[in-house]
């Protein structure tokens, strides 16, 4: 492959973009991000329906005593916000990340068996309304102007009834990150989390929170059975035999991944790629999270991204806690351009 300078990509699918050179501001300027939700208590709104970034709407049992949902179903709750990312944006240096979680509780006297907790919809969605480019990336998936993407992840359930706005699960599950096509472009998009249900004796609540680019305190200090979640992990991939951009040279290797701020089970690092000199949007990334696989992505607007999803086992990586070799395996599968193919060996070490 012949590589030219920026703007002179030869025999290469990457597209030159300005890199994001803004840095995370700690502490932030402006009002703090808050957990946003709607919930009634003693006949009045007791939630936090907006923090200026997200807004909560939806159905609650508004009558006291609480004996069942008002009216007829399906009922819904939703938290959503519209964001603008542009070259001058400072509060969100290079991307916007929003996390959602939910809980539910019985309305009225408990019945035997208790009313079902089933939802008829559980969805995290990104909709792109405008861009001075052609669209945005949502964790490796390209979304064009006017299009909508429903993420594969759903809003996770946390334990406990009543108000669970402070029970932030801090997981990659339920989280959406949106990055502009190029950092010299402006993008306007909406991120939303929504559930619907049909059981009148059950109240569901959805919570949403815009993530800071840095952590306050030590929120993951007891994540691993009373001890801290690893700040750094080492991922080794070897014997890669599948299809990928410039494989196996950009897949095989040992990578050092740092924990993503405010997430206790999610690690990320740059993915060196032969076209790195062309500074695509968001950089090239490797993501590893507990319960999932390895996601490697080289983002290019020309074809929606050269992304490789590496499935180590059918159930994904186990909980990443402890020291030494945490997990390893052989005959993993790579998923690229709609097909599982090839195999590889892998190891995760702390």
HELIX and SHEET records of a PDB file:
HELIX    1   1 UNK A  276  UNK A  278  5                                   3    
SHEET    1   A 2 UNK A  40  UNK A  41  0                                        
SHEET    2   A 2 UNK A  44  UNK A  45 -1                                        
SHEET    1   B 5 UNK A  55  UNK A  58  0                                        
SHEET    2   B 5 UNK A  75  UNK A  85 -1                                        
SHEET    3   B 5 UNK A 187  UNK A 197 -1                                        
SHEET    4   B 5 UNK A 121  UNK A 131 -1                                        
SHEET    5   B 5 UNK A 148  UNK A 150 -1                                        
SHEET    1   C 5 UNK A 141  UNK A 144  0                                        
SHEET    2   C 5 UNK A 135  UNK A 138 -1                                        
SHEET    3   C 5 UNK A 175  UNK A 180 -1                                        
SHEET    4   C 5 UNK A  95  UNK A 106 -1                                        
SHEET    5   C 5 UNK A 156  UNK A 157  1                                        
SHEET    1   D 5 UNK A 141  UNK A 144  0                                        
SHEET    2   D 5 UNK A 135  UNK A 138 -1                                        
SHEET    3   D 5 UNK A 175  UNK A 180 -1                                        
SHEET    4   D 5 UNK A  95  UNK A 106 -1                                        
SHEET    5   D 5 UNK A 202  UNK A 210 -1                                        
SHEET    1   E 9 UNK A 232  UNK A 238  0                                        
SHEET    2   E 9 UNK A 253  UNK A 259 -1                                        
SHEET    3   E 9 UNK A 266  UNK A 270 -1                                        
SHEET    4   E 9 UNK A 285  UNK A 289 -1                                        
SHEET    5   E 9 UNK A 294  UNK A 298 -1                                        
SHEET    6   E 9 UNK A 306  UNK A 311 -1                                        
SHEET    7   E 9 UNK A 325  UNK A 336 -1                                        
SHEET    8   E 9 UNK A 339  UNK A 349 -1                                        
SHEET    9   E 9 UNK A 232  UNK A 238 -1                                        
END                                                                             
